[in-house]
Amino acid sequence: MKSAASDSIVSKLKLDSKLLLGTLLCCLVNKPVFALADDAQELAAIKAQMRLLAAQVNAIEQRQAKRKGSKTQTAAASTNRSTPARTLVTSAPADPAIRFSPDPADTTRVASGGLPLHSHGNTSNPLGFEWLPTQDVVAHGHSAMDLSSSSPSSITQTSVDHLPPIFSIGGISVKLGGFIELSNIWRDSNMTAGPATAWGSFPYANSPNHGLSEERLSAQLSRVSILMEANPTNAIRLQAYIESDFGGAAGTSNSVQISGYTPRMRQGYFTFTQKDWGFHLLMGQAWSLVTNYSKGLLPRKEQLPAVTDNNQIPGIAFTRVPQIRIGKDWHEKYWLGLSLEDPEATFNFSSSVPSGGTLPAAYGQTAGTRVYYQNAGGVLLNSGTNYTYNPAPDIVVKAAADTSFGHYEVFGLGRWFRSLSVLPGATTSKKHTSFGGGVGAGMTTPLGTKKLQLAGNILAGEGVGRYGPSLLPDTTFNAHGQLTPVPEIIGSLGLIGHPSHSVLLYTYGGVETSGRKSYLGADGHNYGYGVTDQNLSGCSIEFGACNAQTRTLASLTTGGWWHFMDGHYGSLMAGLQYTYIRKFAFKGTNGAGSNVYPTTFGNTVYVTFRYLPFQ
C-alpha cells in the first residue's frame, strides 16, 4: 500500500504536469498578433492561479502530515511505552512558493494592507499593469473597520485610504472603496423627498402635506470610490480621488416601474503633497474647508457626523464644491490652509420677485427698481435651475492644531454677491457688488476616555446661510436692488460613544438662525427678509395663505451603527437614526392687530443597511 506521503507527491506531480501542459497549450494556440498588454494580463492570471493551487496543495499536505503523525504517536504509545519513540516520516516538505522569472524575490510590504508590491520596472509588461495579491484574511474576531473615531471614514465616506491596492498601472497603485446601501425613510410630513431631507421645508399646518406621513425605500446612496496614488520620490505624493453615488435625478427618473436614478459626482480631485516642506495642494471638487476636520486639514479627514441622512443634520457647516486649496503643516501638528471655492448664493424676499422683476417701491418713491440676479443654466449646467451672478470665489482661511487632548480649528470666510438694477426712469443697468462672510471654529476632543468624544462647530456672520443644511438665505434685496447679506448663526454639538468595537452611538443637537434685513416701502409695509408685519393668519389653517419666513431651526438627532458581520468577504452594518426638528418663523399679524408666531415640527426615522465588500 502506498503511503500518504507518496500519494501526495504523486498527486502534486500530476497537478503540476496538468498545469504545465495547460500553460503550454495556451501559449501554442495564442497567436502572436495579440497585443502585448493582453498577453501580460493573461500570463499574470495564470501565474496567480498556479500560486493559488500550489498553496492549496501545501495546505492539504500539512493536514495529512498532522493526522498521520497523531495516529502513529498514539499507536506507538499504547503498544510499548518503554520503546524509544521513533522519528516519524511525514509527507514531503512543502515546496517553496512558486516564483517566476519576472517576479522579484523580495516582498516589500505596503504600509496599508501589508501586501507585497512588485517592481514597476518590469520590462515584460510595457503598460505596467499588474494585479496585486489578494488581501490577507482578517483574523477571526478582529474587525477590519475602525469605529473608534468620532467620524469613522468607513461610515461617513468610504475609508478607501485604509484599504489595500487592487492593482497597479506603472507607478500608480489603485484602491477601490464603496458600499451598497438600502435605507427605509419615514417622515411624519410628506416632503416627497429621497434619502436627503430638506430640513427647512417642513410644511406649516396650512399645507395638506403637514401630518401626512411618507415612507420610502431607497438604494440611491450606494457609493463607489477610486483612489489612485503615486510616490515619484520619498518626499512627494500624488493622489487622485473620485467618489460617486446615485443621488442624481434626471428628467426621466421615477419610481413607478424602474427607479433609474442617475450617478452624480460627489467628489473628484487630485492632491500634491511635499512632505519635507509640509506643503499640500488640492484641486477639484471636495468638502469645503469650512467643514470641520478631525485631523489637520487633510481631505478625507473631515469631521462629518456618522448620520444616515444624506443632508447631514441642521447645524453642521459644509458644502461640497469645486475649489483650489493650498495648505502648510508644521510637523503635522499645526496647520494653515487657504481655499478658493465655488461661490453660488441663495436669496429670499418677502414677495415673489423673479430675475428681471420689479421690487416694491421704497418709502418716498412712486416706482420700484427692476432687479436682475440670476440666469438659467447654460452649457454643461442644469437648464432646469438658476445660477446666481458670481463676481469672485468664496475665500476660506483656516488654522488648526492637533494636540494630545483634541483637534481644534478657527477660520474666516469671505464672500461677494452681485446684482444688476435699473432705477425708476433709467434706461441702463447698474452693477452692485456687496461683501459678506463670517468667522467660525470647530473642535473634536475625547472626554476622559477614547470611548467618548465631543465634537462641535460654529459659524457666524452675514451671508453664510448656504453653508448650513437648512439653506437659510444668504441675501435679500434692499430698495436699490442690491443683494444685502442676512445675519446668520450655524452651530452643532455632538456626543459620540463606543460601547464596544462594533457599535457606535451618537447624539447631536443643532441650530440655524437668521436675523432681519428689510426696507420700508411706499405703502408703509416692510420688505426684505425677517419682516414682521405680514398677515400670517393662514399659516395655521389648512389651505390658508402662508408666506412665513424662517427665523430658526433647532434639531435633536440620535442614532447608532452596529457592525455585525466581518471577514474576508466584506462587512455588513446596520444603522438606526431619529431626528426631531422644530421650525420657527418670524412673527406676523393675524390681520386684526394681534401678533402670530408660526411654527411647525418634523420627525424622521432612518433604518439603513450597508454591505461594504472592500472592508
Salt bridges, closest charged atoms under 4 A:
ASP95 OD2 - LYS12 NZ 1.93
ASP103 OD2 - ARG51 NH2 2.06
GLU130 OE2 - HIS118 NE2 3.76
ASP136 OD2 - ARG109 NH1 3.79
ASP161 OD1 - ARG300 NE 2.55
GLU181 OE1 - ARG610 NE 2.68
GLU214 OE2 - ARG187 NH1 2.92
GLU214 OE1 - ARG216 NE 2.90
GLU229 OE1 - LYS175 NZ 3.35
GLU243 OE2 - ARG266 NE 2.72
ASP245 OD1 - ARG264 NE 2.67
ASP245 OD2 - ARG266 NH1 3.63
ASP329 OD2 - HIS280 NE2 2.61
ASP342 OD2 - ARG466 NH2 3.95
ASP394 OD2 - ARG415 NE 2.94
ASP394 OD2 - ARG466 NH1 3.21
ASP402 OD1 - HIS407 ND1 2.64
GLU409 OE2 - LYS398 NZ 2.69
GLU409 OE1 - HIS407 NE2 2.76
GLU462 OE2 - LYS517 NZ 3.75
ASP474 OD2 - ARG415 NH1 3.07
ASP533 OD2 - HIS525 ND1 3.60
ASP566 OD1 - HIS563 NE2 3.63
